[in-house]
Amino acid sequence: ELMCHRPAQLFEVQNRGFVREGCQADLVLVRPDTAWVVTKSLIQSKCGWSPMEGHMFMWRVERTLCNGHTVYANGTVDSSYIGQAVRFR
């Protein structure tokens, strides 16, 4: 409610903020209890570094979907997909 629905309503964002038919949503599937450490070889940002390098997390992102299109899965980013502009009323 506080991170999706209410901000979309407050700022009158069109077709966002809800996971339901007619709305566009970006979703992240997370696997809990999966320990992993950020290493330089895993960093995919253009700068090639992260302040989180060496940090251990106890969860792992499995998949990221942008408007129903898988943009991240199994450590691979699909950079061919371009998201859509957020529209306000």
Residue pairs with C-beta under 8 A, 6 or more apart in sequence:
4 17
4 18
5 17
5 18
6 17
7 13
7 17
8 16
8 17
8 18
9 17
11 88
12 88
12 89
13 86
13 87
13 88
14 87
14 88
14 89
15 22
15 23
15 24
15 87
16 23
16 24
16 25
16 86
17 23
18 25
19 25
19 27
24 67
24 68
24 84
25 65
25 67
25 68
26 64
26 65
26 66
26 67
26 83
27 64
27 65
28 61
28 63
28 64
28 65
29 61
29 62
29 63
29 64
29 65
30 59
30 60
30 61
30 62
31 59
31 60
31 61
31 62
32 58
32 59
33 58
33 59
34 58
34 59
34 60
35 56
35 57
35 58
36 56
36 57
36 60
37 54
37 55
37 56
37 57
38 50
38 52
38 53
38 54
38 55
38 57
39 53
39 54
40 48
40 49
40 53
42 75
43 49
43 50
43 53
44 77
61 72
62 73
63 70
63 72
63 73
64 70
64 71
64 72
64 73
65 71
66 81
66 83
67 83
67 84
69 78
69 81
70 78
71 77
71 78
71 81
72 78
